[in-house]
Amino acid sequence: MPGQHSVPGSCLCGGVRFELEPPFELASWCHCEHCRKHSGNFGSASIEVPVEQLRLLSGEELPGRW
């Protein structure tokens, strides 16, 4: 879509850097206990992005599951 630019991002320590290509499929705000604890706030915002629109720039070996 004309005029849309990639959106840069990173983890908190900066070890993993990425870019997301719009358009995004879904935006949401969650208030579940997990999201409140994770964010230290009253909720957490998120978006869904098809994997084809995610480009890892650095730190590909660092992400894990918990």
N, C-alpha and C positions, 0 to 999 in steps of 0.2 A: 504494500500500500504506500503511495507516495507520501513523503514527509515523515514517515516513521523511522526512527533510528534504533539501533540496538541499545539495550539497557545493560550497563556494566554492574557487576556485583562481586562480592567476596564473602568468605566466612569472617568471623570476628577477628581472628588472628591474622588474616590476610594471606594465609598459606594457599588457599584455594581461590582462584580468580576465574570469573566466567562472564559471558555475555548472553543475553536473552534476546531473541528476535521476535518482535510483535508480529501479528496480533496475538494476544493471550486469550485462552479459552474461557477461563473462569476466574473471577476474583471473589474472595470470601473473607469473612471475619469470624473467627472462632472464639468462643468463651468457655470451652471445656476446661477441666481442671489441669490437664496436661499443658495446654497452650498458655494458661495463666501462669503456671509455675515456670515454664520454659522462658516466657518473655518477661516475667516479673511485672506484669501489667494486668489489666482486666480483660485482655484478649490478644489475639495474634492475627495479623493480616497475612494472606497468602494468595498466590496466583497459580493456576495450572498452565504449564507450558509443555507442548509435545517435545519429546526428546530431540527431535530433529531441529528444534529452535534453540537448543542449549549448546553453547560452544565453550568447552573448558579451555582456559588460557594458561593456567599453571596449577600445580598441585594435584594432578589427576590421581596420584597414588595415595593421597591423604584421606579422602572421604571414607567413612565406615558406617556401620549400622550400630544402633544402640537400642 
